[in-house]
Amino acid sequence: MSFRWTVDRSQLAKAAVRAAAAQGLSDAAEFLLEESNRTAPIEEATLIRSGDTSLDAARLKAAVAYDTPYAARQHEELEWRHDDGRRAKWLELTFQEQARKAGRIIQTRMKAVL
C-alpha cells in the first residue's frame, strides 16, 4: 500500500505572499504609529498611550488609531497651541510624509517570499 500527495504550489505561493503582505501591513502600521507619536500633542502622554494598530489579515487592511475621548478633536483643531515639535493633524501628516517608507516596509516583507 502506498500514498501519494500532490502539493498545489500555486496555492502555497499565494498563501505565502498573502501572509507576507499581512505581516508587512502590520509592520508598516507599527512604524506609522511610532512616527506619529513623535509629533502627537503631549501633555500627560495619555493620547500617545492610547495609540494602537489593528490588522484585518483576511481583508489585508491595517489601521492606526488613537482612542481617547478627545483624540479626534485634538487632531482636527488647527488653532490649538502645541509644544515644539508637536502638531495638529499628526497622524494624517505622518501618513503623508512616511507613505513611501511604509510602502517599502510592506514591499520588503513581500520580496522575501518571492
MMTF fields as JSON, N, C-alpha, C and O atoms, coordinates in Angstrom:
{
  "mmtfVersion": "1.0.0",
  "mmtfProducer": "UNKNOWN",
  "numBonds": 455,
  "numAtoms": 456,
  "numGroups": 114,
  "numChains": 1,
  "numModels": 1,
  "chainsPerModel": [1],
  "groupsPerChain": [114],
  "chainIdList": ["A"],
  "bondAtomList": [4, 2, 8, 6, 12, 10, 16, 14, 20, 18, 24, 22, 28, 26, 32, 30, 36, 34, 40, 38, 44, 42, 48, 46, 52, 50, 56, 54, 60, 58, 64, 62, 68, 66, 72, 70, 76, 74, 80, 78, 84, 82, 88, 86, 92, 90, 96, 94, 100, 98, 104, 102, 108, 106, 112, 110, 116, 114, 120, 118, 124, 122, 128, 126, 132, 130, 136, 134, 140, 138, 144, 142, 148, 146, 152, 150, 156, 154, 160, 158, 164, 162, 168, 166, 172, 170, 176, 174, 180, 178, 184, 182, 188, 186, 192, 190, 196, 194, 200, 198, 204, 202, 208, 206, 212, 210, 216, 214, 220, 218, 224, 222, 228, 226, 232, 230, 236, 234, 240, 238, 244, 242, 248, 246, 252, 250, 256, 254, 260, 258, 264, 262, 268, 266, 272, 270, 276, 274, 280, 278, 284, 282, 288, 286, 292, 290, 296, 294, 300, 298, 304, 302, 308, 306, 312, 310, 316, 314, 320, 318, 324, 322, 328, 326, 332, 330, 336, 334, 340, 338, 344, 342, 348, 346, 352, 350, 356, 354, 360, 358, 364, 362, 368, 366, 372, 370, 376, 374, 380, 378, 384, 382, 388, 386, 392, 390, 396, 394, 400, 398, 404, 402, 408, 406, 412, 410, 416, 414, 420, 418, 424, 422, 428, 426, 432, 430, 436, 434, 440, 438, 444, 442, 448, 446, 452, 450],
  "bondOrderList": [1, 1, 1, 1, 1, 1, 1, 1, 1, 1, 1, 1, 1, 1, 1, 1, 1, 1, 1, 1, 1, 1, 1, 1, 1, 1, 1, 1, 1, 1, 1, 1, 1, 1, 1, 1, 1, 1, 1, 1, 1, 1, 1, 1, 1, 1, 1, 1, 1, 1, 1, 1, 1, 1, 1, 1, 1, 1, 1, 1, 1, 1, 1, 1, 1, 1, 1, 1, 1, 1, 1, 1, 1, 1, 1, 1, 1, 1, 1, 1, 1, 1, 1, 1, 1, 1, 1, 1, 1, 1, 1, 1, 1, 1, 1, 1, 1, 1, 1, 1, 1, 1, 1, 1, 1, 1, 1, 1, 1, 1, 1, 1, 1],
  "groupList": [{"groupName": "MET", "atomNameList": ["N", "CA", "C", "O"], "elementList": ["N", "C", "C", "O"], "formalChargeList": [0, 0, 0, 0], "bondAtomList": [1, 0, 2, 1, 3, 2], "bondOrderList": [1, 1, 2], "singleLetterCode": "M", "chemCompType": "L-PEPTIDE LINKING"}, {"groupName": "SER", "atomNameList": ["N", "CA", "C", "O"], "elementList": ["N", "C", "C", "O"], "formalChargeList": [0, 0, 0, 0], "bondAtomList": [1, 0, 2, 1, 3, 2], "bondOrderList": [1, 1, 2], "singleLetterCode": "S", "chemCompType": "L-PEPTIDE LINKING"}, {"groupName": "PHE", "atomNameList": ["N", "CA", "C", "O"], "elementList": ["N", "C", "C", "O"], "formalChargeList": [0, 0, 0, 0], "bondAtomList": [1, 0, 2, 1, 3, 2], "bondOrderList": [1, 1, 2], "singleLetterCode": "F", "chemCompType": "L-PEPTIDE LINKING"}, {"groupName": "ARG", "atomNameList": ["N", "CA", "C", "O"], "elementList": ["N", "C", "C", "O"], "formalChargeList": [0, 0, 0, 0], "bondAtomList": [1, 0, 2, 1, 3, 2], "bondOrderList": [1, 1, 2], "singleLetterCode": "R", "chemCompType": "L-PEPTIDE LINKING"}, {"groupName": "TRP", "atomNameList": ["N", "CA", "C", "O"], "elementList": ["N", "C", "C", "O"], "formalChargeList": [0, 0, 0, 0], "bondAtomList": [1, 0, 2, 1, 3, 2], "bondOrderList": [1, 1, 2], "singleLetterCode": "W", "chemCompType": "L-PEPTIDE LINKING"}, {"groupName": "THR", "atomNameList": ["N", "CA", "C", "O"], "elementList": ["N", "C", "C", "O"], "formalChargeList": [0, 0, 0, 0], "bondAtomList": [1, 0, 2, 1, 3, 2], "bondOrderList": [1, 1, 2], "singleLetterCode": "T", "chemCompType": "L-PEPTIDE LINKING"}, {"groupName": "VAL", "atomNameList": ["N", "CA", "C", "O"], "elementList": ["N", "C", "C", "O"], "formalChargeList": [0, 0, 0, 0], "bondAtomList": [1, 0, 2, 1, 3, 2], "bondOrderList": [1, 1, 2], "singleLetterCode": "V", "chemCompType": "L-PEPTIDE LINKING"}, {"groupName": "ASP", "atomNameList": ["N", "CA", "C", "O"], "elementList": ["N", "C", "C", "O"], "formalChargeList": [0, 0, 0, 0], "bondAtomList": [1, 0, 2, 1, 3, 2], "bondOrderList": [1, 1, 2], "singleLetterCode": "D", "chemCompType": "L-PEPTIDE LINKING"}, {"groupName": "GLN", "atomNameList": ["N", "CA", "C", "O"], "elementList": ["N", "C", "C", "O"], "formalChargeList": [0, 0, 0, 0], "bondAtomList": [1, 0, 2, 1, 3, 2], "bondOrderList": [1, 1, 2], "singleLetterCode": "Q", "chemCompType": "L-PEPTIDE LINKING"}, {"groupName": "LEU", "atomNameList": ["N", "CA", "C", "O"], "elementList": ["N", "C", "C", "O"], "formalChargeList": [0, 0, 0, 0], "bondAtomList": [1, 0, 2, 1, 3, 2], "bondOrderList": [1, 1, 2], "singleLetterCode": "L", "chemCompType": "L-PEPTIDE LINKING"}, {"groupName": "ALA", "atomNameList": ["N", "CA", "C", "O"], "elementList": ["N", "C", "C", "O"], "formalChargeList": [0, 0, 0, 0], "bondAtomList": [1, 0, 2, 1, 3, 2], "bondOrderList": [1, 1, 2], "singleLetterCode": "A", "chemCompType": "L-PEPTIDE LINKING"}, {"groupName": "LYS", "atomNameList": ["N", "CA", "C", "O"], "elementList": ["N", "C", "C", "O"], "formalChargeList": [0, 0, 0, 0], "bondAtomList": [1, 0, 2, 1, 3, 2], "bondOrderList": [1, 1, 2], "singleLetterCode": "K", "chemCompType": "L-PEPTIDE LINKING"}, {"groupName": "GLY", "atomNameList": ["N", "CA", "C", "O"], "elementList": ["N", "C", "C", "O"], "formalChargeList": [0, 0, 0, 0], "bondAtomList": [1, 0, 2, 1, 3, 2], "bondOrderList": [1, 1, 2], "singleLetterCode": "G", "chemCompType": "PEPTIDE LINKING"}, {"groupName": "GLU", "atomNameList": ["N", "CA", "C", "O"], "elementList": ["N", "C", "C", "O"], "formalChargeList": [0, 0, 0, 0], "bondAtomList": [1, 0, 2, 1, 3, 2], "bondOrderList": [1, 1, 2], "singleLetterCode": "E", "chemCompType": "L-PEPTIDE LINKING"}, {"groupName": "ASN", "atomNameList": ["N", "CA", "C", "O"], "elementList": ["N", "C", "C", "O"], "formalChargeList": [0, 0, 0, 0], "bondAtomList": [1, 0, 2, 1, 3, 2], "bondOrderList": [1, 1, 2], "singleLetterCode": "N", "chemCompType": "L-PEPTIDE LINKING"}, {"groupName": "PRO", "atomNameList": ["N", "CA", "C", "O"], "elementList": ["N", "C", "C", "O"], "formalChargeList": [0, 0, 0, 0], "bondAtomList": [1, 0, 2, 1, 3, 2], "bondOrderList": [1, 1, 2], "singleLetterCode": "P", "chemCompType": "L-PEPTIDE LINKING"}, {"groupName": "ILE", "atomNameList": ["N", "CA", "C", "O"], "elementList": ["N", "C", "C", "O"], "formalChargeList": [0, 0, 0, 0], "bondAtomList": [1, 0, 2, 1, 3, 2], "bondOrderList": [1, 1, 2], "singleLetterCode": "I", "chemCompType": "L-PEPTIDE LINKING"}, {"groupName": "TYR", "atomNameList": ["N", "CA", "C", "O"], "elementList": ["N", "C", "C", "O"], "formalChargeList": [0, 0, 0, 0], "bondAtomList": [1, 0, 2, 1, 3, 2], "bondOrderList": [1, 1, 2], "singleLetterCode": "Y", "chemCompType": "L-PEPTIDE LINKING"}, {"groupName": "HIS", "atomNameList": ["N", "CA", "C", "O"], "elementList": ["N", "C", "C", "O"], "formalChargeList": [0, 0, 0, 0], "bondAtomList": [1, 0, 2, 1, 3, 2], "bondOrderList": [1, 1, 2], "singleLetterCode": "H", "chemCompType": "L-PEPTIDE LINKING"}],
  "groupTypeList": [0, 1, 2, 3, 4, 5, 6, 7, 3, 1, 8, 9, 10, 11, 10, 10, 6, 3, 10, 10, 10, 10, 8, 12, 9, 1, 7, 10, 10, 13, 2, 9, 9, 13, 13, 1, 14, 3, 5, 10, 15, 16, 13, 13, 10, 5, 9, 16, 3, 1, 12, 7, 5, 1, 9, 7, 10, 10, 3, 9, 11, 10, 10, 6, 10, 17, 7, 5, 15, 17, 10, 10, 3, 8, 18, 13, 13, 9, 13, 4, 3, 18, 7, 7, 12, 3, 3, 10, 11, 4, 9, 13, 9, 5, 2, 8, 13, 8, 10, 3, 11, 10, 12, 3, 16, 16, 8, 5, 3, 0, 11, 10, 6, 9],
  "groupIdList": [1, 2, 3, 4, 5, 6, 7, 8, 9, 10, 11, 12, 13, 14, 15, 16, 17, 18, 19, 20, 21, 22, 23, 24, 25, 26, 27, 28, 29, 30, 31, 32, 33, 34, 35, 36, 37, 38, 39, 40, 41, 42, 43, 44, 45, 46, 47, 48, 49, 50, 51, 52, 53, 54, 55, 56, 57, 58, 59, 60, 61, 62, 63, 64, 65, 66, 67, 68, 69, 70, 71, 72, 73, 74, 75, 76, 77, 78, 79, 80, 81, 82, 83, 84, 85, 86, 87, 88, 89, 90, 91, 92, 93, 94, 95, 96, 97, 98, 99, 100, 101, 102, 103, 104, 105, 106, 107, 108, 109, 110, 111, 112, 113, 114],
  "secStructList": [7, 7, 7, 7, 7, 7, 7, 7, 2, 2, 2, 2, 2, 2, 2, 2, 2, 2, 2, 2, 2, 2, 2, 2, 2, 2, 2, 2, 2, 2, 2, 2, 2, 2, 2, 2, 2, 6, 6, 1, 7, 7, 1, 1, 1, 2, 2, 2, 2, 6, 3, 3, 3, 3, 3, 3, 6, 6, 6, 6, 3, 3, 3, 3, 3, 3, 7, 1, 6, 6, 2, 2, 2, 2, 2, 2, 7, 6, 6, 1, 7, 7, 7, 6, 6, 7, 7, 6, 6, 2, 2, 2, 2, 2, 2, 2, 2, 2, 2, 2, 2, 2, 2, 2, 2, 2, 2, 2, 2, 2, 2, 6, 6, 7],
  "xCoordList": [0.845, 0.0, 0.895, 1.925, 0.499, 1.273, 0.327, -0.826, 0.852, 0.091, 0.895, 2.125, 0.187, 0.85, 0.149, -1.079, 0.955, 0.414, 0.844, 1.949, -0.037, 0.277, 0.109, -0.918, 1.129, 1.086, 0.783, 1.465, -0.213, -0.553, 0.348, 0.049, 1.437, 2.433, 1.878, 2.297, 0.958, 0.404, -0.387, -0.369, -1.078, -1.817, -0.85, -1.086, 0.234, 1.242, 1.871, 2.083, 2.164, 2.768, 1.815, 2.223, 0.55, -0.442, -0.559, -0.638, -0.57, -0.669, 0.565, 0.447, 1.733, 2.968, 2.99, 3.383, 2.572, 2.541, 1.513, 1.767, 0.379, -0.674, -0.208, -0.442, 0.443, 0.962, 2.033, 2.08, 2.887, 3.923, 3.304, 3.759, 2.275, 1.592, 0.956, 1.042, 0.324, -0.299, 0.759, 0.557, 1.875, 2.942, 3.531, 3.841, 3.684, 4.181, 3.245, 3.691, 1.954, 0.967, 1.039, 0.981, 1.163, 1.273, 2.527, 2.477, 3.65, 4.906, 4.803, 5.277, 4.186, 4.035, 3.142, 3.427, 2.07, 1.187, 1.933, 1.788, 2.718, 3.517, 4.519, 4.724, 5.129, 6.057, 5.342, 5.845, 4.164, 3.419, 2.954, 2.931, 2.587, 2.212, 3.408, 3.29, 4.546, 5.749, 6.118, 6.452, 6.057, 6.391, 5.371, 5.75, 4.092, 3.079, 3.153, 2.84, 3.565, 3.727, 4.781, 4.735, 5.723, 6.79, 6.27, 6.9, 5.122, 4.581, 3.189, 2.605, 2.653, 1.335, 1.414, 2.425, 0.354, 0.336, 0.556, 0.067, 1.294, 1.606, 1.497, 2.076, 0.76, 0.725, 1.021, 1.937, 0.236, 0.457, 0.722, 0.851, 0.803, 1.061, -0.117, 0.029, -1.272, -2.456, -2.834, -3.16, -2.785, -3.123, -2.184, -2.638, -0.896, 0.084, -0.098, 0.001, -0.361, -0.569, -1.817, -1.924, -2.758, -3.984, -3.791, -4.675, -2.658, -2.401, -2.256, -1.657, -2.811, -2.761, -2.891, -3.333, -2.504, -2.667, -3.593, -3.751, -4.19, -5.011, -4.769, -4.4, -4.984, -4.787, -5.958, -6.328, -6.529, -7.519, -6.816, -6.85, -6.178, -5.367, -6.206, -5.719, -7.443, -8.294, -8.586, -8.685, -8.72, -9.016, -7.779, -7.859, -6.638, -5.384, -5.559, -5.293, -6.018, -6.195, -5.597, -5.77, -4.894, -4.324, -4.784, -5.128, -4.785, -5.198, -4.34, -3.816, -4.214, -3.579, -4.632, -5.27, -4.819, -5.858, -5.428, -4.603, -6.015, -5.855, -7.226, -8.197, -7.308, -8.611, -8.769, -8.83, -8.835, -9.22, -10.458, -10.7, -11.236, -12.442, -12.137, -12.999, -10.956, -10.616, -9.667, -9.263, -9.302, -8.303, -8.716, -7.906, -9.934, -10.373, -10.354, -9.895, -10.844, -10.856, -9.432, -9.108, -8.592, -7.195, -6.52, -5.707, -6.858, -6.279, -6.719, -5.919, -7.954, -8.53, -8.378, -8.469, -8.155, -8.094, -6.773, -5.762, -6.797, -5.586, -5.172, -4.015, -6.076, -5.789, -5.21, -4.698, -5.28, -4.755, -3.229, -2.594, -2.66, -1.203, -0.626, -1.223, 0.541, 1.218, 2.67, 3.237, 3.256, 4.68, 5.48, 4.989, 6.714, 7.586, 7.69, 7.882, 7.561, 7.656, 6.355, 6.278, 5.346, 4.03, 3.052, 3.232, 2.013, 1.124, -0.252, -0.458, -1.187, -2.488, -2.262, -1.221, -3.2, -3.122, -1.903, -1.402, -1.424, -0.191, -0.27, 0.72, -1.387, -1.497, -1.603, -0.911, -2.45, -2.637, -1.329, -0.939, -0.67, 0.571, 1.683, 2.462, 1.754, 2.761, 2.534, 3.488, 1.285, 0.993, 1.455, 2.078, 1.148, 1.555, 3.08, 3.627, 3.748, 5.206, 5.924, 7.0, 5.344, 6.021, 5.42, 5.792, 4.509, 3.822, 4.804, 4.643, 5.8, 6.769, 7.535, 7.725, 7.97, 8.731, 7.84, 8.282, 6.591, 5.658, 5.462, 5.403, 5.364, 5.245, 6.463, 6.337, 7.646, 8.87, 8.917, 9.454, 8.362, 8.305, 7.464, 7.858, 6.327, 5.454, 6.163, 6.156, 6.765, 7.456, 8.594, 8.775, 9.328, 10.446, 9.933, 10.52, 8.847, 8.265, 7.841, 8.066, 7.227, 6.727, 7.865, 7.798, 8.903, 10.041, 10.722, 11.294, 10.661, 11.313, 10.716, 11.384, 9.492, 8.862, 8.78, 8.383, 9.145, 9.057, 10.322, 10.41],
  "yCoordList": [-1.164, 0.0, 1.232, 1.262, 2.233, 3.48, 4.675, 4.571, 5.775, 7.021, 8.016, 8.012, 8.848, 9.861, 11.196, 11.289, 12.208, 13.553, 14.457, 14.351, 15.322, 16.341, 17.696, 17.98, 18.513, 19.84, 20.852, 20.9, 21.633, 22.703, 23.888, 24.685, 23.996, 25.031, 26.438, 27.363, 26.6, 27.942, 28.377, 29.552, 27.438, 27.768, 28.093, 29.021, 27.333, 27.613, 28.98, 29.735, 29.291, 30.589, 31.726, 32.737, 31.562, 32.598, 32.8, 33.936, 31.721, 31.821, 32.507, 33.308, 32.198, 32.818, 34.311, 35.114, 34.683, 36.102, 36.846, 37.957, 36.236, 36.87, 37.045, 38.093, 36.037, 36.14, 37.225, 37.97, 37.309, 38.339, 39.728, 40.672, 39.85, 41.139, 41.551, 42.714, 40.614, 40.913, 41.333, 42.291, 40.62, 40.983, 42.345, 43.142, 42.606, 43.906, 45.036, 46.097, 44.81, 45.818, 46.066, 47.208, 44.998, 45.135, 45.918, 46.808, 45.582, 46.287, 47.762, 48.633, 48.038, 49.416, 50.213, 51.375, 49.597, 50.279, 50.597, 51.69, 49.661, 49.909, 51.038, 51.881, 51.052, 52.132, 53.473, 54.443, 53.542, 54.796, 55.248, 56.446, 54.313, 54.68, 55.287, 56.33, 54.63, 55.135, 56.53, 57.414, 56.719, 58.012, 59.083, 60.216, 58.74, 59.734, 60.117, 61.25, 59.181, 59.502, 60.583, 61.305, 60.698, 61.703, 63.134, 64.072, 63.307, 64.659, 64.84, 65.918, 63.8, 63.909, 64.89, 64.941, 65.665, 66.564, 65.766, 64.646, 66.363, 65.644, 66.592, 67.678, 66.168, 66.88, 65.891, 66.08, 64.843, 63.785, 62.441, 61.423, 62.43, 61.24, 60.271, 59.159, 60.678, 59.82, 59.548, 58.42, 60.591, 60.443, 59.445, 58.546, 59.597, 58.707, 57.269, 56.332, 57.096, 55.731, 55.081, 53.855, 55.902, 55.337, 54.898, 54.255, 55.228, 54.839, 53.335, 52.677, 52.803, 51.36, 51.064, 51.906, 49.879, 49.422, 48.214, 47.515, 47.99, 46.785, 46.251, 46.989, 44.972, 44.309, 43.379, 42.566, 43.508, 42.557, 41.782, 42.171, 40.68, 39.907, 39.328, 39.199, 38.981, 38.398, 39.399, 39.022, 40.659, 41.699, 42.511, 43.429, 42.171, 42.885, 44.385, 45.204, 44.71, 46.107, 46.311, 45.489, 47.418, 47.776, 49.184, 49.97, 49.491, 50.817, 51.259, 50.447, 52.572, 53.207, 54.129, 54.886, 54.073, 54.899, 55.33, 54.692, 56.424, 56.917, 56.899, 57.367, 56.358, 56.096, 56.819, 56.186, 58.128, 58.898, 59.689, 59.898, 60.127, 60.886, 62.154, 62.634, 62.685, 63.949, 63.798, 64.804, 62.59, 62.384, 63.027, 63.716, 62.821, 63.373, 64.897, 65.529, 65.475, 66.946, 67.479, 68.458, 66.849, 67.267, 67.201, 68.06, 66.197, 66.025, 67.145, 67.632, 67.545, 68.477, 69.959, 70.805, 70.296, 71.707, 72.353, 72.199, 73.07, 73.7, 74.928, 75.344, 75.492, 76.711, 76.43, 77.345, 75.207, 74.903, 74.953, 74.56, 75.44, 75.536, 74.204, 73.503, 73.891, 72.652, 72.946, 73.946, 72.072, 72.179, 72.081, 71.567, 72.577, 72.493, 71.054, 70.126, 70.889, 69.565, 68.784, 67.699, 69.309, 68.646, 69.424, 70.621, 68.742, 69.413, 68.772, 67.629, 69.556, 69.012, 68.181, 68.309, 67.354, 66.517, 65.606, 65.215, 65.265, 64.481, 63.138, 62.706, 62.478, 61.16, 61.308, 60.617, 62.191, 62.421, 62.879, 62.353, 63.843, 64.363, 63.317, 63.215, 62.552, 61.49, 60.483, 60.044, 60.11, 59.166, 59.733, 59.028, 61.001, 61.622, 61.659, 61.369, 62.01, 62.141, 60.793, 60.703, 59.763, 58.47, 57.368, 56.202, 57.722, 56.708, 55.875, 54.66, 56.511, 55.768, 54.755, 53.609, 55.192, 54.282, 53.134, 51.987, 53.439, 52.383, 51.389, 50.179, 51.909, 51.034, 50.147, 48.976, 50.703, 49.899, 48.812, 47.73, 49.091, 48.075, 46.886, 45.733, 47.17, 46.123, 45.379, 44.15, 46.145, 45.576, 44.629, 43.556, 45.027, 44.195, 42.855, 41.817, 42.859, 41.583, 40.704, 39.494, 41.314, 40.527, 39.998, 38.871, 40.801, 40.356, 39.141, 38.312, 39.038, 37.925, 36.567, 35.541, 36.556, 35.288, 35.094, 34.029, 36.095, 35.986, 35.444, 35.292],
  "zCoordList": [0.0, 0.0, 0.0, 0.673, -0.748, -0.769, -0.847, -1.268, -0.436, -0.501, -1.319, -1.304, -2.017, -2.826, -2.574, -2.585, -2.351, -2.135, -3.266, -3.797, -3.607, -4.595, -3.918, -3.301, -4.048, -3.451, -4.546, -5.57, -4.325, -5.267, -4.949, -4.06, -5.668, -5.387, -5.561, -4.865, -6.469, -6.667, -5.433, -5.068, -4.794, -3.566, -2.433, -1.659, -2.335, -1.314, -1.533, -0.585, -2.782, -3.104, -2.771, -2.201, -3.125, -2.813, -1.31, -0.841, -0.559, 0.895, 1.482, 2.409, 0.95, 1.447, 1.143, 1.99, -0.055, -0.429, 0.423, 0.889, 0.615, 1.431, 2.876, 3.479, 3.43, 4.8, 4.897, 5.876, 3.887, 3.875, 3.755, 4.401, 2.938, 2.797, 4.121, 4.516, 4.799, 6.094, 7.12, 7.867, 7.153, 8.094, 7.737, 8.622, 6.457, 6.021, 6.409, 6.845, 6.253, 6.67, 8.172, 8.626, 8.926, 10.378, 10.758, 11.606, 10.126, 10.389, 10.0, 10.729, 8.858, 8.393, 9.344, 9.634, 9.828, 10.775, 12.072, 12.618, 12.556, 13.771, 13.539, 14.413, 12.379, 12.025, 12.023, 12.59, 11.388, 11.324, 12.708, 12.99, 13.562, 14.931, 15.662, 16.305, 15.557, 16.222, 15.715, 16.504, 14.407, 13.823, 14.21, 14.507, 14.209, 14.552, 16.029, 16.393, 16.875, 18.299, 18.515, 19.512, 17.593, 17.727, 17.589, 18.078, 16.926, 16.723, 17.324, 17.213, 17.957, 18.59, 19.759, 20.46, 19.969, 21.127, 22.41, 22.558, 23.319, 24.545, 25.732, 25.739, 26.706, 27.97, 29.079, 29.879, 29.109, 30.099, 29.426, 30.106, 28.115, 27.289, 27.216, 26.711, 27.711, 27.634, 26.186, 25.817, 25.375, 23.957, 23.285, 22.577, 23.501, 22.881, 23.357, 22.565, 24.636, 25.157, 24.567, 24.531, 24.107, 23.533, 22.086, 21.521, 21.478, 20.096, 19.963, 20.813, 18.89, 18.678, 17.186, 16.404, 16.821, 15.444, 15.429, 16.429, 14.285, 14.114, 12.703, 11.789, 12.561, 11.275, 11.012, 11.86, 9.839, 9.348, 8.241, 7.074, 8.626, 7.687, 6.554, 5.431, 6.828, 5.796, 4.677, 3.509, 5.037, 4.04, 3.665, 2.849, 4.261, 4.042, 4.258, 3.379, 5.466, 5.854, 7.234, 8.135, 7.379, 8.677, 9.023, 8.141, 10.31, 10.765, 11.932, 12.695, 12.048, 13.195, 13.778, 13.046, 15.089, 15.716, 17.113, 17.766, 17.536, 18.907, 19.533, 18.938, 20.732, 21.343, 22.674, 23.728, 22.621, 23.797, 23.403, 22.214, 24.364, 24.019, 23.211, 22.475, 23.337, 22.681, 21.497, 20.914, 21.128, 20.077, 18.75, 18.131, 18.31, 17.021, 17.044, 16.093, 18.11, 18.196, 18.251, 17.579, 19.037, 19.147, 17.773, 17.431, 17.01, 15.681, 14.739, 13.94, 14.827, 13.857, 14.215, 13.325, 15.467, 15.893, 15.5, 16.185, 14.399, 13.886, 14.707, 14.65, 15.444, 16.203, 17.593, 18.238, 18.055, 19.388, 19.365, 18.387, 20.45, 20.557, 21.046, 21.862, 20.524, 20.898, 21.246, 20.805, 22.034, 22.337, 21.043, 20.038, 21.076, 19.904, 19.412, 20.198, 18.113, 17.513, 17.536, 16.959, 18.184, 18.263, 17.394, 17.168, 16.907, 15.961, 15.892, 16.299, 15.357, 14.974, 13.708, 13.063, 13.359, 12.154, 12.17, 11.115, 13.369, 13.48, 12.776, 12.187, 12.816, 12.173, 10.659, 9.911, 10.222, 8.787, 8.125, 7.082, 8.729, 8.155, 8.179, 7.232, 9.246, 9.313, 8.206, 7.563, 7.972, 6.895, 5.55, 4.755, 5.302, 4.04, 3.911, 2.846, 4.986, 4.969, 4.876, 4.285, 5.447, 5.565, 4.688, 4.821, 3.81, 2.989, 2.159, 2.045, 1.591, 0.773, 1.614, 1.206, 2.791, 3.656, 4.131, 4.188, 4.47, 4.872, 3.723, 3.943, 2.507, 1.338, 1.161, 0.801, 1.413, 1.305, 2.374, 2.136, 3.539, 4.6, 4.122, 4.293, 3.535, 3.007, 1.873, 1.814, 0.992, -0.166, 0.281, -0.294, 1.276, 1.764, 2.263, 1.955, 3.026, 3.509, 2.348, 2.361, 1.343, 0.218, -0.652, -1.143, -0.843, -1.643, -1.02, -1.73, 0.287, 0.969, 0.572, 0.694, 0.11, -0.274, -1.781, -2.252, -2.516, -3.985, -4.587, -5.805]
}
